């Protein structure tokens, strides 16, 4: 933790409270709307771009949560993201091991 942050247990307690009450999502959505407005766009996106990425897993990541991407020959995790036309995050998903796509299985 940065030196100017409160003790980690207080930060963690705040984060858990915000997460449990969906405030993290609320903060994210408000920030995205503010940025879109500053850029001259509508606050709600009209289009999104879907992409998937394979991320190499470190040795400390349990084998039950990672798989093999045959397209990239990479052992790790696959994640799917949706961004708006400004590149701001709309959603993300990390599928469980064993799910696959046609082009590159996890």
Secondary structure as UniProt FT lines:
FT   TURN            3..4
FT   HELIX           8..20
FT   TURN            21..22
FT   HELIX           23..38
FT   TURN            39..40
FT   STRAND          48..56
FT   TURN            59..60
FT   HELIX           63..65
FT   STRAND          67..69
FT   TURN            70..73
FT   STRAND          74..84
FT   TURN            85..86
FT   STRAND          89..93
FT   TURN            97..98
//
